[in-house]
Amino acid sequence: MKKIIMAFCSLFAISAQAQQLRPPAYPLITNDPYFSIWSFSDQANQSVTRHWTGKNHSLQGIVEVDGKAFQFLGMPQIQYKTLIPTALEKEYSAKYTFNTPSTGWEKEQFDDSQWAIGKAPFGDGAGSNPIRPNTAWKTKDIWYRRTITLSNFSPENIRLQVSNDDDVDVYLNGVLAYSCGPCYIAGYESYKLSPEAQKSLKKGLNTLAVHCKNPQGGGYIDVGMVEEIPAKNTIANAQQTQVSVKATNTHYTFLANGVELKVIFTSPLLMDELEVLARPASYITFEAKSQDNRSHSVKVKFEVSADLAVNMPTQEVITQVQANTPKGLQLVSAGSKSQKILGKKGDDLRIDWGYAYLAGKEVTLAVGNSNDRVMKSTLNLGNVGTKASQKHLILAYDDIYSVQYFGKNLRAWWRRNPSMTVQKMLDEAENNYTRLMNKTAQFDTQLYQDAQKAGGKEYANLCELAYRQAIAAHKAVDRGDGTLLFFSKENFSNGSIGTVDVTYPSAPMFLLYNNTLMKGLLEFIFEYSESGKWGKPFAAHDVGTYPLANGQTYGEDMPVEECGNMVILAAAVCQKDGNADFAKKHWPTLTTWVKYLVENGFDPANQLCTDDFAGHLARNINLSAKAIVAIASYGKMAALMGDTQTATKYSQIAKEYANKWQEMAQAGSHYALTFDKKDTWSQKYNLVWDKLLGLNLFPASVMKKEIDYYLTQQQTYGLPLDSRKTYTKSDWIVWTATMADNQQDFEALIKPIWKFANETPSRVPLTDWHETTTSKQVGFQARSVVGGYFIKMLEGKINK
């Protein structure tokens, strides 16, 4: 018992350590793509807490000390009044043209009588936007105009509501109000008007004019306007003195009226305990003690918005006090009234089926009225002196069904047993509380130490920040026969489910910590081909749009990319297992894919790779490297199976290709981006698997030459992806850095990523796609691919 108490005390002691890295956003509740809540500000009480998409998922915390209230978490939600509805709220028509208009098209007096009239939104239907387009837009540009009427309003509080794919310019009365490019917003975001546009507004008729570009991918545009109604908060703020983000815990410390309050948000995502990892329950722990040696009466009031259970705050919810669980746990719940299970798919969406639960012991629970839409709790910590008083809550979400898999609704892994209920799950979470709080603290310490040993302090900080985010972008489900499927969601990208080229960069973390999860990321892609539902001789890109896994929805194949990814990862799984059992199970499919790579992979045609945002590229040298490594990986699996003839054949093909690659890719001081353009360069991150899998295809001098060149190309916030742009992908930088043959070069490539994360003005869950010259987010956030940061830790640990 003494050891348990001491370990638990050490958990709270961690919060006294200064945070070495200022995270772009702070993870609070991180379980799965729908149940994911973050603080987007350094001070926990300076912003509303949000879902990773940026929409309000409000958690509010108030501590009462001797009857005086102090807010330590969240803030009252800002309300919005619709002035000009988007198509998401109400159908509207606008004048539009696909042909470049004459000068002055954005001004009030412009004659648009020859333009067509169509219903918004405008788009091509290829994206993952909240609603389908009403008017087809399949050209590169669209211009549209809309006459709007304003009555009473405050210009400084007006916000544009915009969903754009891709670049957009919005004008009000001929004045530029908002511009974004390159950018892509699948959902709807709010933006302030430029000062000039604010001044241009007037009572009565105004002109809203929009230009949207679609250089690649899907196209979509819809614009409306709302007025922000500032929240009124008469409660004083507690003083935040510390915050620290660890792998599974986020620690806060506050001071209020002579009392120190420590708050820990714990999502026990322990990969050696699948039952715990898959359980959609997180802990919030409160500990108070006197700082002035006086006794203080302390209560904590914690509120959870029912918006956790709906996609949009306008949807009707039902909140209610539930009966106690069998073990006496008190709980309240919130859920949408409609309960259309698995009724929506897409990217910028929140769940609107199932139920959120707030539970605890020795706590007073209640629900608000129809206007409050909250679950309320009050924890009486009593008269607190220098000895700490501590209580906790459990916040959980039961989605009833998690994923639809080729027409069949699947249960979450924790609910695979028909006898399991949310009440039993909550009782288990409560019973495990002390053990898991100790174990997560120990794991956090171990992860940091292992990462620091592998790559230095900055690298360790990045791994801490990436861990929860990478896992929470997935959902563990039961196929219906006891087989675990681990579906990823392509967050803030296109919403695909089970994307192969998202699994590929995410894989190192799962290979490092749990090979069962790694297999769960691959199994459904194999099954898709082996069932006959996917009849092409290469691997699919995805199996649908989250949460509907009914077949690929991405508009274009990536043949070499996805075949290479699947074969390499299958080999990594086998190497981690120490046997070829996984490969044997899928050998005919792997054989079909590797034959495709032999015929088409060395000098790829004009096609997309995982960096599809950069557009099509022919003769891609990095993609060629992936194909070569995959062919050798197939040979390695054959050797594990004892098939010497096949192993020799494909290993020899890969070696011949590697020698030819070195000759054709040569560009003097480095290797080029494409075989036909010697004045270019790119990160050859795919080569890292030659090193990790021990394939010995390329001499060490190849990677050294590349690393030496990369060190001359770095910008302030990282190494650009290639010579075409200055933006980068941080996961690929870590892969590239892992190719280095010494720690100094590795850390030289990592430190600018740390600097980016620490200084970026883009306060969102960690983006993997940023601008190396400014540290600003280019796109993507909260994605699983940051699991790729763990590739340096995986090095040397993949051989069983």
ChimeraX attribute file (.defattr): number of C-alpha atoms within 10 A of each C-alpha:
attribute: neighborCount
match mode: 1-to-1
recipient: residues
	/A:1	6
	/A:2	7
	/A:3	8
	/A:4	12
	/A:5	12
	/A:6	11
	/A:7	19
	/A:8	19
	/A:9	12
	/A:10	14
	/A:11	22
	/A:12	20
	/A:13	12
	/A:14	21
	/A:15	23
	/A:16	16
	/A:17	12
	/A:18	12
	/A:19	16
	/A:20	13
	/A:21	19
	/A:22	19
	/A:23	26
	/A:24	23
	/A:25	21
	/A:26	26
	/A:27	29
	/A:28	26
	/A:29	27
	/A:30	28
	/A:31	27
	/A:32	23
	/A:33	29
	/A:34	25
	/A:35	26
	/A:36	23
	/A:37	26
	/A:38	25
	/A:39	30
	/A:40	24
	/A:41	18
	/A:42	17
	/A:43	19
	/A:44	26
	/A:45	23
	/A:46	16
	/A:47	19
	/A:48	23
	/A:49	27
	/A:50	22
	/A:51	25
	/A:52	30
	/A:53	25
	/A:54	20
	/A:55	22
	/A:56	21
	/A:57	28
	/A:58	26
	/A:59	25
	/A:60	23
	/A:61	20
	/A:62	24
	/A:63	29
	/A:64	19
	/A:65	19
	/A:66	15
	/A:67	11
	/A:68	15
	/A:69	21
	/A:70	23
	/A:71	26
	/A:72	28
	/A:73	27
	/A:74	23
	/A:75	23
	/A:76	16
	/A:77	20
	/A:78	13
	/A:79	12
	/A:80	15
	/A:81	12
	/A:82	16
	/A:83	19
	/A:84	19
	/A:85	17
	/A:86	22
	/A:87	21
	/A:88	18
	/A:89	11
	/A:90	9
	/A:91	12
	/A:92	16
	/A:93	17
	/A:94	18
	/A:95	19
	/A:96	23
	/A:97	19
	/A:98	16
	/A:99	12
	/A:100	10
	/A:101	13
	/A:102	8
	/A:103	8
	/A:104	11
	/A:105	19
	/A:106	25
	/A:107	18
	/A:108	19
	/A:109	11
	/A:110	13
	/A:111	10
	/A:112	16
	/A:113	8
	/A:114	9
	/A:115	17
	/A:116	12
	/A:117	15
	/A:118	17
	/A:119	16
	/A:120	25
	/A:121	26
	/A:122	25
	/A:123	25
	/A:124	20
	/A:125	18
	/A:126	17
	/A:127	24
	/A:128	26
	/A:129	28
	/A:130	18
	/A:131	14
	/A:132	19
	/A:133	22
	/A:134	18
	/A:135	18
	/A:136	17
	/A:137	21
	/A:138	17
	/A:139	14
	/A:140	14
	/A:141	19
	/A:142	24
	/A:143	22
	/A:144	27
	/A:145	26
	/A:146	18
	/A:147	15
	/A:148	15
	/A:149	13
	/A:150	13
	/A:151	10
	/A:152	9
	/A:153	15
	/A:154	12
	/A:155	18
	/A:156	15
	/A:157	15
	/A:158	22
	/A:159	22
	/A:160	22
	/A:161	21
	/A:162	22
	/A:163	24
	/A:164	28
	/A:165	27
	/A:166	24
	/A:167	20
	/A:168	24
	/A:169	17
	/A:170	24
	/A:171	21
	/A:172	28
	/A:173	20
	/A:174	20
	/A:175	22
	/A:176	19
	/A:177	23
	/A:178	18
	/A:179	18
	/A:180	13
	/A:181	13
	/A:182	13
	/A:183	15
	/A:184	22
	/A:185	23
	/A:186	26
	/A:187	23
	/A:188	22
	/A:189	16
	/A:190	16
	/A:191	16
	/A:192	17
	/A:193	22
	/A:194	17
	/A:195	13
	/A:196	12
	/A:197	20
	/A:198	19
	/A:199	13
	/A:200	16
	/A:201	18
	/A:202	15
	/A:203	10
	/A:204	10
	/A:205	14
	/A:206	19
	/A:207	20
	/A:208	24
	/A:209	27
	/A:210	24
	/A:211	21
	/A:212	25
	/A:213	22
	/A:214	23
	/A:215	15
	/A:216	14
	/A:217	17
	/A:218	22
	/A:219	30
	/A:220	31
	/A:221	30
	/A:222	22
	/A:223	24
	/A:224	22
	/A:225	21
	/A:226	21
	/A:227	19
	/A:228	20
	/A:229	14
	/A:230	12
	/A:231	11
	/A:232	10
	/A:233	11
	/A:234	9
	/A:235	12
	/A:236	13
	/A:237	21
	/A:238	24
	/A:239	19
	/A:240	20
	/A:241	16
	/A:242	18
	/A:243	25
	/A:244	21
	/A:245	27
	/A:246	26
	/A:247	28
	/A:248	25
	/A:249	28
	/A:250	21
	/A:251	25
	/A:252	25
	/A:253	23
	/A:254	23
	/A:255	22
	/A:256	22
	/A:257	18
	/A:258	16
	/A:259	27
	/A:260	21
	/A:261	27
	/A:262	25
	/A:263	23
	/A:264	24
	/A:265	23
	/A:266	26
	/A:267	29
	/A:268	29
	/A:269	27
	/A:270	21
	/A:271	19
	/A:272	12
	/A:273	11
	/A:274	17
	/A:275	15
	/A:276	20
	/A:277	22
	/A:278	25
	/A:279	26
	/A:280	28
	/A:281	27
	/A:282	23
	/A:283	25
	/A:284	19
	/A:285	18
	/A:286	21
	/A:287	19
	/A:288	29
	/A:289	25
	/A:290	24
	/A:291	18
	/A:292	13
	/A:293	13
	/A:294	13
	/A:295	18
	/A:296	24
	/A:297	17
	/A:298	24
	/A:299	22
	/A:300	25
	/A:301	19
	/A:302	21
	/A:303	24
	/A:304	22
	/A:305	23
	/A:306	28
	/A:307	27
	/A:308	31
	/A:309	32
	/A:310	25
	/A:311	19
	/A:312	15
	/A:313	16
	/A:314	9
	/A:315	13
	/A:316	17
	/A:317	21
	/A:318	18
	/A:319	25
	/A:320	18
	/A:321	17
	/A:322	15
	/A:323	12
	/A:324	15
	/A:325	16
	/A:326	11
	/A:327	14
	/A:328	13
	/A:329	18
	/A:330	21
	/A:331	27
	/A:332	23
	/A:333	24
	/A:334	27
	/A:335	26
	/A:336	23
	/A:337	16
	/A:338	13
	/A:339	16
	/A:340	12
	/A:341	17
	/A:342	20
	/A:343	11
	/A:344	19
	/A:345	21
	/A:346	27
	/A:347	27
	/A:348	22
	/A:349	25
	/A:350	24
	/A:351	26
	/A:352	27
	/A:353	24
	/A:354	23
	/A:355	25
	/A:356	26
	/A:357	28
	/A:358	25
	/A:359	27
	/A:360	24
	/A:361	18
	/A:362	15
	/A:363	20
	/A:364	15
	/A:365	23
	/A:366	20
	/A:367	22
	/A:368	15
	/A:369	12
	/A:370	11
	/A:371	6
	/A:372	11
	/A:373	20
	/A:374	27
	/A:375	27
	/A:376	19
	/A:377	23
	/A:378	17
	/A:379	22
	/A:380	19
	/A:381	21
	/A:382	14
	/A:383	17
	/A:384	23
	/A:385	18
	/A:386	16
	/A:387	11
	/A:388	15
	/A:389	18
	/A:390	18
	/A:391	17
	/A:392	20
	/A:393	22
	/A:394	22
	/A:395	21
	/A:396	24
	/A:397	24
	/A:398	23
	/A:399	24
	/A:400	18
	/A:401	18
	/A:402	25
	/A:403	27
	/A:404	19
	/A:405	17
	/A:406	15
	/A:407	11
	/A:408	14
	/A:409	19
	/A:410	20
	/A:411	21
	/A:412	26
	/A:413	24
	/A:414	21
	/A:415	23
	/A:416	18
	/A:417	13
	/A:418	7
	/A:419	7
	/A:420	11
	/A:421	14
	/A:422	20
	/A:423	21
	/A:424	14
	/A:425	20
	/A:426	27
	/A:427	19
	/A:428	14
	/A:429	21
	/A:430	21
	/A:431	12
	/A:432	12
	/A:433	17
	/A:434	14
	/A:435	12
	/A:436	21
	/A:437	23
	/A:438	18
	/A:439	17
	/A:440	21
	/A:441	22
	/A:442	15
	/A:443	17
	/A:444	19
	/A:445	16
	/A:446	13
	/A:447	18
	/A:448	21
	/A:449	14
	/A:450	13
	/A:451	23
	/A:452	17
	/A:453	13
	/A:454	19
	/A:455	20
	/A:456	19
	/A:457	19
	/A:458	19
	/A:459	25
	/A:460	23
	/A:461	23
	/A:462	25
	/A:463	24
	/A:464	22
	/A:465	25
	/A:466	25
	/A:467	23
	/A:468	29
	/A:469	28
	/A:470	24
	/A:471	29
	/A:472	25
	/A:473	23
	/A:474	25
	/A:475	24
	/A:476	26
	/A:477	24
	/A:478	21
	/A:479	21
	/A:480	16
	/A:481	7
	/A:482	11
	/A:483	13
	/A:484	22
	/A:485	26
	/A:486	25
	/A:487	27
	/A:488	31
	/A:489	29
	/A:490	29
	/A:491	25
	/A:492	24
	/A:493	20
	/A:494	24
	/A:495	26
	/A:496	30
	/A:497	32
	/A:498	30
	/A:499	26
	/A:500	27
	/A:501	23
	/A:502	24
	/A:503	26
	/A:504	22
	/A:505	22
	/A:506	26
	/A:507	27
	/A:508	26
	/A:509	29
	/A:510	24
	/A:511	24
	/A:512	18
	/A:513	15
	/A:514	16
	/A:515	20
	/A:516	18
	/A:517	21
	/A:518	24
	/A:519	21
	/A:520	18
	/A:521	26
	/A:522	22
	/A:523	19
	/A:524	21
	/A:525	21
	/A:526	17
	/A:527	14
	/A:528	20
	/A:529	17
	/A:530	14
	/A:531	9
	/A:532	9
	/A:533	13
	/A:534	18
	/A:535	12
	/A:536	13
	/A:537	16
	/A:538	25
	/A:539	29
	/A:540	29
	/A:541	27
	/A:542	27
	/A:543	26
	/A:544	24
	/A:545	25
	/A:546	28
	/A:547	29
	/A:548	24
	/A:549	24
	/A:550	20
	/A:551	20
	/A:552	21
	/A:553	21
	/A:554	22
	/A:555	10
	/A:556	12
	/A:557	18
	/A:558	19
	/A:559	24
	/A:560	28
	/A:561	28
	/A:562	25
	/A:563	29
	/A:564	32
	/A:565	23
	/A:566	25
	/A:567	28
	/A:568	26
	/A:569	23
	/A:570	24
	/A:571	25
	/A:572	25
	/A:573	27
	/A:574	24
	/A:575	20
	/A:576	19
	/A:577	17
	/A:578	13
	/A:579	16
	/A:580	22
	/A:581	15
	/A:582	16
	/A:583	21
	/A:584	16
	/A:585	11
	/A:586	15
	/A:587	16
	/A:588	11
	/A:589	19
	/A:590	21
	/A:591	15
	/A:592	15
	/A:593	25
	/A:594	28
	/A:595	16
	/A:596	20
	/A:597	26
	/A:598	18
	/A:599	10
	/A:600	15
	/A:601	27
	/A:602	23
	/A:603	20
	/A:604	25
	/A:605	15
	/A:606	12
	/A:607	18
	/A:608	22
	/A:609	22
	/A:610	19
	/A:611	12
	/A:612	13
	/A:613	12
	/A:614	14
	/A:615	14
	/A:616	14
	/A:617	17
	/A:618	16
	/A:619	19
	/A:620	25
	/A:621	28
	/A:622	23
	/A:623	28
	/A:624	29
	/A:625	27
	/A:626	28
	/A:627	32
	/A:628	30
	/A:629	31
	/A:630	33
	/A:631	32
	/A:632	30
	/A:633	30
	/A:634	26
	/A:635	27
	/A:636	27
	/A:637	28
	/A:638	24
	/A:639	17
	/A:640	20
	/A:641	16
	/A:642	12
	/A:643	13
	/A:644	13
	/A:645	12
	/A:646	17
	/A:647	21
	/A:648	16
	/A:649	14
	/A:650	23
	/A:651	26
	/A:652	16
	/A:653	15
	/A:654	26
	/A:655	19
	/A:656	13
	/A:657	23
	/A:658	22
	/A:659	13
	/A:660	12
	/A:661	20
	/A:662	15
	/A:663	12
	/A:664	16
	/A:665	22
	/A:666	14
	/A:667	17
	/A:668	10
	/A:669	10
	/A:670	22
	/A:671	28
	/A:672	26
	/A:673	26
	/A:674	23
	/A:675	21
	/A:676	14
	/A:677	12
	/A:678	16
	/A:679	13
	/A:680	16
	/A:681	25
	/A:682	21
	/A:683	25
	/A:684	26
	/A:685	22
	/A:686	24
	/A:687	24
	/A:688	23
	/A:689	24
	/A:690	22
	/A:691	17
	/A:692	20
	/A:693	21
	/A:694	13
	/A:695	17
	/A:696	16
	/A:697	20
	/A:698	18
	/A:699	12
	/A:700	13
	/A:701	10
	/A:702	15
	/A:703	24
	/A:704	17
	/A:705	15
	/A:706	21
	/A:707	24
	/A:708	14
	/A:709	15
	/A:710	21
	/A:711	14
	/A:712	9
	/A:713	15
	/A:714	17
	/A:715	16
	/A:716	15
	/A:717	27
	/A:718	29
	/A:719	30
	/A:720	26
	/A:721	23
	/A:722	19
	/A:723	15
	/A:724	12
	/A:725	11
	/A:726	18
	/A:727	24
	/A:728	24
	/A:729	22
	/A:730	29
	/A:731	23
	/A:732	24
	/A:733	25
	/A:734	23
	/A:735	25
	/A:736	26
	/A:737	28
	/A:738	32
	/A:739	28
	/A:740	21
	/A:741	14
	/A:742	11
	/A:743	13
	/A:744	12
	/A:745	18
	/A:746	24
	/A:747	19
	/A:748	14
	/A:749	23
	/A:750	26
	/A:751	19
	/A:752	22
	/A:753	28
	/A:754	23
	/A:755	17
	/A:756	25
	/A:757	28
	/A:758	16
	/A:759	18
	/A:760	22
	/A:761	13
	/A:762	19
	/A:763	20
	/A:764	23
	/A:765	26
	/A:766	26
	/A:767	25
	/A:768	22
	/A:769	20
	/A:770	27
	/A:771	23
	/A:772	26
	/A:773	17
	/A:774	16
	/A:775	23
	/A:776	20
	/A:777	23
	/A:778	20
	/A:779	17
	/A:780	20
	/A:781	23
	/A:782	25
	/A:783	28
	/A:784	29
	/A:785	31
	/A:786	32
	/A:787	25
	/A:788	29
	/A:789	31
	/A:790	31
	/A:791	29
	/A:792	24
	/A:793	24
	/A:794	21
	/A:795	19
	/A:796	13
	/A:797	13
	/A:798	20
	/A:799	16
	/A:800	10
